[in-house]
Amino acid sequence: MVWISLVFVEGEKITEQFLLEPSNSHHVNLDFQGNGIGYYKIFMPDYLGYEVFVQVLDYNKNIISEQTVHTKMSVGYFEFEKNGKYTISVSNISKEKINMQVEFGETNSENMIPSGIMILVGVILIISISFMKLKNYKIEHPDENIS
């Protein structure tokens, strides 16, 4: 699991913190290479029921993903298939200014496969060993005194 965490942290990402005025948008761009899975994290530290609208756009400005966020923190994932500049657009649909933090990046999921296989093998071994121990476990009952 530590291996997976390190691979995820090593992925390319960008983080921005800003104050978003009502009815305004903020855009964050990042170049993605090849194909894979991208993510975005929206965090509003002073959350008071605000709502924002989030769109992920590809290099041709086609919408890949869209979501209305009305929680303090939200994470979304999307697939990208070609090299290019991808954009996340965050729009304030509330009537208040919102202090927010946006993280936009790549999960680096291709490099997680070996560690995922290792975790799967470990879980299967633990379940198998536990089953063998429970199978051979016997409970002794004390003699009952019947008078």
Secondary structure, DSSP 8 states (H G I E B T S, - for coil): -HHHHHHHHHS-EEEEEEEE-TT-EEEEEEEE-SSEEEEEEEE-TT-SS--EEEEEE-TT--EEEEEEE-SSEEEEEEEE-SSEEEEEEEEE-SSS-EEEEEEEEE--GGGGHHHHHHHHHHHHHHHHHHHHHHHT-----------
